[in-house]
Amino acid sequence: MNTPNITTAVEYSRDFITVKNQIYILYSQAVVTFCFPVIAAVCLAWVLWEVAFREILFIWLALVMIHAVIRYFLLWKYHHDKIVPDNADIWLKRFLTSVLISGILWGVAGIILVPYENTIEYTLYNGLTLLITCGLVSGALISYSINIWVIIAYSFPALIPPAVHLISLGDQYNSAFGGFLLLYYFFIGVAAARMNRQFHRYLEMEHQQKELIYKYERLKLVYTDFRKHLKH
């Protein structure tokens, strides 16, 4: 009896298919998601130019741009490589590392860019910095929810260190702001967990559909061979 030669996802392990789908979704959105932090950083540098430590601001902006170039090089390599079981985890870890570095850069921005000299001025400009950071985290929630660890790698260093820093300052406004940042992080975490479960449920249903199609094709071939044997 002939063995069906059907190349489908079910020929691989379920874990590999899950990781491969995550990698595809993450990298397919990278052209846009890698661009927004650079645009936001340039706009933020322009707004903070008169109040921030200019040397620190310039270094931070340069690091954001260098990191973006490295990420686009990583994206170029991804499009020229093939995802197989041997390298799937490596590509996922590369993406996670790039997201972690981006989160650290934006978390640091809410701590070191604006000097704490005038409370009202600091709260205004640093609040603007953290508002942009929260916007980027919200965008990441939509783009990266397919993998919960990618969301954590970006949102935790971007929000928790500046939140703790604001609370440690001790004044009423910034301490309250830090508390709201922690509350926002909790909201992001709950939303990310729910979206991640929905994504995985969809992927599981898609995988089951492919398995059923594969089994159906095998049964068709078995039935065809059986009819041929009956005729002979």
PyMOL commands that set and color helices and strands:
alter all, ss='L'
color gray80, all
select helices_A, chain A and resi 9-11+14-28+30-33+35-48+54-79+88-112+119-144+148-169+172-231
alter helices_A, ss='H'
color red, helices_A
deselect
rebuild
show_as cartoon
